[in-house]
Amino acid sequence: MVSSTKSSRAVRQASPAAMVKSRRVALVDCDLSMGGFENIEFSEPDSLLGYDIVVIHITNAFLSYVYESKHDDYNGLPNFDAHVSSRIIADSQRRKTELLTLLDEGATVAFLIAGNIQAFVDTGKRKHSGTGRNRQTEIMIESFDLWDATLPTLVNRTVGRGKAITFNDHAAGHPLRQLSGSLVHEAVLEEDNLKSLAHITGTTKSVAAFRQVDRGHVLLLPRIKDEKEFENDQQWLAECALLVNAVIEIDSRLRPGPSDELPDWAFNIVTAAELTQEALLKKASTKLHAVQTSIDKINQRLHAVRRPKLLLSSTGTTLELIVKHVLDRFGTEVEMRNDNRTDLILKFNGHVAVAEVKGLTGSAAEKHAAQLEKWVSLYHEETNIEPKGILIVNHFREQSILSRDLTPFPTQMLDYVRRKELALITTDVAP
């Protein structure tokens, strides 16, 4: 539900949605904690199988790869390296397979409609030219859209943001009306065989719709507006909770129900009693958020004080970021590189160092020191400044800190390190 323009990701606490008996609900990258529901990250191994309703913020899922990965841009779009490319392709295939299984079992899968979430991925193919020292290797890339790769049914869209939304008369879409003025569409749905729930005001262009797939339904919805567009944090969280409630209510309306279910035209008639109860529900939800906002802030502070433990367990970009955070606290100017070379450039009191950060399941090796020495030489060639080389290692990261009694830097690499005048640092502390 959170704005797709934010680079900071945090799970927010909201009030529990109206529970449907025996219905299991999963929120995927919605950055919203709601009592009784499961929060799942798109890129993590947690399975979606077994859930009755799944809500997916596919834009947030895409941004998690962008913010947590090193990449260059190509034609204005992220150009993921081989590692991230293989991850995002495999993750999308896995999630699509899970969603198809859920739909076959009668589940409802709700996607918050994405805008432009295209990138370029490494195909794994290489093109070589030249021979000997002149030999060059070209990485073959191709366009990739996480929306197209994950959605379990083909739905073309045209990117375009707007807030002028009019709701249709379809009974299933009636729960969305309580969100009037709080939604923003990121794209227009171009498929004719969708059942539209809302359109751009003054047009027939659909921005909310659903389609039956096997025994289940795919629901396509606009997202909640950016948090800054609401008067306060509580109001924004309340609207996010109402959107999840709406998905649950739409799910119940799409399922075969009792014979006394209201026809479409009945929802064009709104009684005073309905308005009164809707207002009371919204007021009670806002009060509940006051308490839950406090819980959210405490959770955020708890997350902050636990974060340094990543020095002992993490690897890759996560480890680099926490090392940067620690060095920043010491007054070091830290630059993170994004050129497949050294990880960090450090500047302190007129001195310069290049740092290689490694999260390892074992001890360091001479090859790590040799790689660092290469970055030292390249930096010297490019800047005419001779930096200090620092190898920062989180060794045996999968073992408890209390049992790491093995040497982080084996004896056979120390002679090389001394000759090259490199520095060695570990991220752990003595037990």
C-alpha positions in Angstrom: 0.0 0.0 0.0 3.0 2.2 0.6 4.0 4.7 -2.1 6.0 3.1 -5.0 8.4 6.1 -5.0 9.8 5.3 -1.5 13.3 3.8 -1.2 12.8 3.0 2.5 11.0 -0.1 3.2 9.3 -0.7 6.6 6.4 -2.8 7.7 3.6 -0.5 9.1 1.1 -1.5 11.8 -2.6 -1.3 10.9 -5.8 -2.4 12.4 -7.0 -6.0 11.7 -9.3 -6.3 8.8 -12.7 -7.8 9.2 -11.9 -11.4 9.5 -13.7 -14.0 7.4 -14.0 -17.3 9.1 -11.5 -19.9 7.9 -10.0 -17.6 5.3 -6.2 -17.3 5.3 -4.9 -14.0 4.0 -1.3 -13.2 2.9 0.1 -9.7 2.2 3.0 -9.8 -0.2 5.4 -6.8 0.0 2.5 -4.6 1.2 4.7 -3.2 4.0 1.6 -3.3 6.3 1.3 -5.4 9.5 -2.3 -6.4 10.1 -3.3 -8.8 12.9 -4.2 -12.3 11.8 -2.6 -12.0 8.4 0.8 -13.1 7.1 3.4 -10.7 5.7 5.5 -12.4 3.0 8.3 -10.9 0.8 8.1 -11.7 -2.9 11.9 -12.6 -3.0 11.9 -14.8 0.1 11.3 -18.6 0.0 8.1 -18.5 2.1 5.4 -20.3 0.1 2.0 -18.8 -0.8 0.4 -22.2 -1.1 -2.5 -22.8 1.3 -3.8 -19.2 1.4 -7.3 -18.3 0.4 -6.6 -14.6 -0.4 -3.3 -13.1 -1.5 -2.7 -9.4 -1.9 0.5 -8.5 -3.9 2.1 -5.1 -4.2 4.1 -6.0 -7.3 5.8 -2.5 -7.5 7.2 -2.9 -4.0 8.4 -6.4 -4.9 10.2 -5.0 -8.0 11.8 -2.1 -6.0 13.2 -4.6 -3.4 15.5 -5.9 -6.2 16.4 -2.4 -7.3 17.3 -1.0 -3.8 19.0 -4.1 -2.5 21.1 -4.9 -5.6 24.1 -3.4 -7.3 23.2 -2.5 -10.9 23.9 -0.1 -13.8 21.2 1.6 -15.8 20.6 1.0 -19.5 18.2 3.2 -21.5 17.0 4.7 -18.2 16.0 1.3 -16.7 17.8 -0.9 -14.1 20.2 -3.3 -15.7 20.6 -6.2 -13.3 23.8 -8.3 -13.1 23.8 -12.1 -13.6 23.1 -12.9 -10.0 20.1 -10.5 -9.5 18.8 -11.5 -13.0 18.7 -15.2 -12.1 17.0 -14.4 -8.8 14.2 -12.2 -10.1 13.5 -14.6 -13.0 13.4 -17.6 -10.7 11.4 -15.8 -8.1 8.8 -14.7 -10.6 8.5 -18.2 -12.1 8.1 -19.7 -8.6 5.4 -17.2 -7.6 3.5 -17.6 -10.8 3.4 -21.3 -10.4 2.1 -20.9 -6.8 -0.6 -18.4 -7.9 -1.8 -20.7 -10.7 -2.1 -23.5 -8.1 -4.0 -21.2 -5.7 -6.4 -20.2 -8.5 -7.0 -23.8 -9.4 -8.1 -24.3 -5.8 -10.5 -21.3 -5.9 -8.4 -18.6 -4.2 -8.5 -14.9 -4.9 -5.3 -13.2 -6.0 -5.3 -9.4 -5.8 -2.6 -7.4 -7.6 -2.1 -3.6 -7.0 -1.7 -2.5 -10.6 1.9 -1.5 -11.4 3.2 1.3 -13.5 6.6 1.0 -15.2 8.5 -1.8 -13.5 10.6 -2.9 -16.4 14.3 -3.7 -16.2 17.0 -5.4 -18.3 18.2 -8.8 -17.2 21.3 -10.9 -18.0 20.2 -13.8 -20.3 23.3 -15.8 -19.5 24.4 -15.7 -23.1 27.8 -14.2 -24.2 29.0 -12.8 -27.5 32.8 -12.9 -28.1 34.8 -10.9 -30.5 38.5 -10.5 -31.2 41.4 -12.7 -30.1 44.1 -12.7 -27.5 44.4 -9.4 -25.6 41.9 -7.8 -27.9 39.3 -10.4 -27.1 36.1 -8.8 -25.8 33.0 -10.3 -24.3 29.5 -8.8 -24.6 26.8 -9.6 -22.1 23.5 -10.3 -23.8 20.6 -8.7 -22.1 16.8 -8.6 -22.6 13.8 -6.6 -21.4 12.0 -8.0 -18.3 8.7 -6.9 -16.8 7.9 -8.3 -13.3 4.2 -7.7 -13.9 4.1 -9.8 -17.1 6.4 -12.5 -15.6 4.3 -13.0 -12.4 0.7 -12.3 -13.3 -1.0 -15.7 -13.8 -3.2 -14.4 -16.7 -2.2 -12.1 -19.5 -3.3 -8.5 -18.9 -1.9 -5.7 -21.0 -1.7 -2.3 -19.4 -0.7 1.2 -20.5 1.3 3.2 -17.9 -0.4 6.3 -16.7 -1.0 7.8 -13.2 -4.2 9.5 -12.1 -6.7 10.0 -9.3 -10.0 10.7 -11.2 -11.6 7.3 -10.6 -15.3 6.5 -11.0 -16.7 3.2 -9.6 -18.9 1.0 -11.8 -22.2 -0.6 -10.7 -20.9 -4.2 -10.4 -21.9 -5.6 -7.0 -18.4 -7.0 -6.5 -16.8 -3.6 -6.6 -19.2 -1.9 -4.1 -16.6 -2.3 -1.2 -14.2 0.0 -3.1 -16.6 2.9 -2.9 -15.6 3.6 0.7 -12.1 4.4 -0.7 -13.3 7.2 -2.9 -10.7 9.9 -3.1 -8.0 7.7 -1.6 -6.9 5.7 -4.6 -4.5 6.4 -7.4 -4.1 4.4 -10.6 -0.7 3.7 -12.1 -1.9 2.2 -15.4 -4.9 1.6 -17.6 -6.0 -2.0 -18.2 -6.3 -2.7 -21.9 -8.0 -6.1 -21.9 -11.6 -6.4 -23.2 -12.4 -9.6 -21.4 -12.1 -8.2 -17.9 -15.0 -7.3 -15.7 -14.5 -3.7 -14.9 -15.0 -2.4 -11.3 -13.8 1.2 -11.9 -12.8 3.5 -14.7 -11.1 6.9 -15.3 -13.8 9.5 -14.9 -15.2 10.6 -18.2 -13.8 7.6 -20.1 -14.4 3.9 -20.4 -10.7 3.1 -19.5 -10.7 0.5 -16.7 -8.4 0.9 -13.7 -9.9 -1.8 -11.5 -11.2 -5.1 -12.7 -11.3 -8.9 -12.1 -11.2 -12.1 -14.2 -12.1 -15.6 -13.3 -9.1 -18.0 -13.7 -9.9 -21.7 -13.2 -12.0 -21.8 -10.0 -10.5 -18.6 -8.5 -10.3 -14.9 -9.4 -7.5 -12.4 -10.3 -8.4 -9.0 -8.9 -6.6 -5.9 -10.2 -6.8 -2.7 -8.1 -5.3 0.7 -7.8 -3.1 1.5 -4.8 -3.7 3.9 -1.9 -2.3 7.4 -2.4 1.1 8.4 -1.0 1.2 8.9 2.7 2.1 12.5 2.4 -1.3 13.2 0.8 -3.2 12.4 4.0 -3.6 14.6 7.0 -1.7 12.2 9.2 -0.2 8.8 9.5 -3.3 7.3 11.2 -5.5 8.3 8.3 -3.2 6.7 5.8 -3.0 3.5 7.7 -6.8 3.4 8.1 -7.2 3.6 4.3 -4.7 0.8 3.8 -6.7 -1.4 6.2 -9.9 -0.5 4.4 -8.4 -1.6 1.1 -7.5 -5.0 2.5 -11.0 -5.2 4.0 -12.4 -4.4 0.5 -10.4 -7.2 -1.1 -11.8 -9.6 1.5 -15.3 -8.4 0.9 -14.9 -8.6 -2.9 -13.7 -12.2 -2.5 -16.8 -13.1 -0.5 -19.0 -11.4 -3.2 -17.3 -13.3 -6.0 -17.9 -16.7 -4.3 -21.2 -18.5 -4.7 -23.4 -17.2 -1.9 -26.9 -17.7 -0.5 -30.0 -16.9 -2.6 -30.7 -13.7 -0.6 -27.6 -11.9 -2.0 -28.3 -8.4 -3.2 -28.4 -7.7 -7.0 -26.2 -5.1 -8.6 -28.8 -2.3 -8.7 -29.4 -2.6 -4.9 -26.0 -1.0 -4.2 -27.0 2.2 -6.0 -29.3 2.8 -3.0 -27.6 3.9 0.1 -29.6 4.2 3.3 -29.0 6.6 6.2 -28.3 3.5 8.5 -25.6 2.3 6.1 -23.9 5.7 6.1 -24.1 5.9 9.9 -22.5 2.4 10.4 -19.7 3.2 7.8 -18.9 6.4 9.6 -18.7 4.6 13.0 -16.5 1.9 11.5 -14.1 4.5 10.1 -14.0 6.4 13.5 -13.3 3.3 15.5 -10.6 2.2 13.1 -8.9 5.6 13.4 -8.9 5.3 17.3 -7.4 1.9 17.1 -4.6 3.3 14.9 -3.5 5.7 17.6 -2.4 2.7 19.7 -1.1 0.7 16.8 1.0 3.7 15.6 2.7 3.7 18.9 3.4 0.0 18.6 4.7 0.6 15.1 7.2 3.2 16.3 8.4 0.9 19.1 8.9 -1.9 16.5 10.9 0.5 14.3 13.2 1.4 17.2 13.6 -2.3 18.1 14.6 -3.0 14.5 17.1 -0.2 14.6 18.8 -1.5 17.8 18.9 -5.0 16.4 20.3 -4.0 13.0 24.0 -4.0 14.0 23.7 -7.8 14.5 23.8 -8.0 10.8 27.6 -7.5 11.1 27.6 -11.0 12.4 25.3 -12.8 10.0 24.9 -11.0 6.7 26.7 -11.0 3.4 26.6 -9.0 0.1 24.9 -5.6 -0.1 23.3 -6.0 3.3 26.7 -6.4 5.0 28.2 -3.5 3.0 25.4 -1.2 4.1 25.7 -2.1 7.8 29.5 -1.7 7.6 29.0 1.7 6.0 26.6 2.6 8.8 29.1 1.7 11.5 32.0 3.6 9.7 29.7 6.6 9.2 29.3 6.7 13.0 33.1 7.0 13.4 33.1 10.1 11.1 34.4 8.3 8.1 33.3 9.5 4.7 32.1 6.3 2.9 31.3 5.9 -0.8 29.6 2.7 -2.0 30.7 1.7 -5.5 28.4 0.4 -8.1 30.9 -0.6 -10.8 31.7 -4.2 -9.9 35.0 -3.1 -8.4 35.8 -2.4 -4.7 32.9 -2.3 -2.3 33.7 0.9 -0.4 35.9 4.0 -0.7 36.8 5.4 2.7 38.1 8.9 3.5 39.2 10.0 6.9 41.5 12.8 8.0 43.0 13.2 4.6 43.7 9.5 4.1 42.0 7.2 1.5 41.3 3.5 1.7 39.6 1.0 -0.5 37.7 -1.7 1.3 36.5 -5.1 0.2 33.7 -6.5 2.4 33.1 -10.3 2.5 30.5 -12.3 4.3 31.8 -15.9 4.3 30.7 -19.3 5.5 34.3 -20.1 6.3 37.6 -18.2 6.7 39.1 -15.7 4.3 41.5 -16.8 1.7 44.5 -15.4 -0.2 42.3 -14.8 -3.3 40.3 -12.2 -1.3 43.5 -10.3 -0.5 44.6 -10.6 -4.1 41.3 -9.2 -5.3 41.6 -6.3 -2.9 45.2 -5.6 -4.1 43.8 -5.4 -7.6 41.3 -2.7 -6.5 44.1 -0.8 -4.8 46.1 -0.8 -8.0 43.2 0.3 -10.1 42.3 3.2 -7.8 46.0 4.3 -7.9 46.0 4.2 -11.7 42.8 6.2 -12.0 43.4 8.9 -9.3 47.2 8.9 -8.8 46.4 8.4 -5.1 47.7 5.3 -3.4 45.0 4.1 -1.0 45.2 1.7 1.9 43.7 -1.7 1.2 41.3 -3.0 3.9 39.7 -6.5 3.8 36.6 -6.6 6.1 35.4 -10.1 6.8 32.4 -11.6 8.5 33.8 -15.1 8.8 31.8 -18.3 9.5 28.7 -16.1 9.4 26.3 -19.1 9.6 27.7 -20.2 13.0 26.8 -18.7 16.3 29.2 -15.9 17.4 29.8 -18.0 20.6 31.2 -20.9 18.6 33.4 -19.0 16.1 36.7 -20.3 17.5 38.3 -20.8 14.1 40.9 -18.5 12.6 39.3 -15.8 10.3 42.6 -15.3 8.4 44.6 -18.5 7.8 48.4 -18.4 8.1 49.1 -19.0 4.4 47.5 -15.7 3.4 49.3 -13.5 6.1 52.7 -13.3 4.3 50.9 -12.0 1.2 49.0 -9.4 3.2 52.2 -8.2 5.0 54.0 -7.8 1.6 51.2 -5.8 0.1 50.7 -3.8 3.4 47.0 -4.6 3.5 44.8 -4.3 6.6 42.6 -7.1 7.9 39.4 -6.5 10.0 36.7 -8.8 11.2 33.1 -7.7 11.9 32.7 -10.0 15.0 33.6 -9.3 18.7 35.3 -11.5 21.2 32.7 -13.8 23.0 
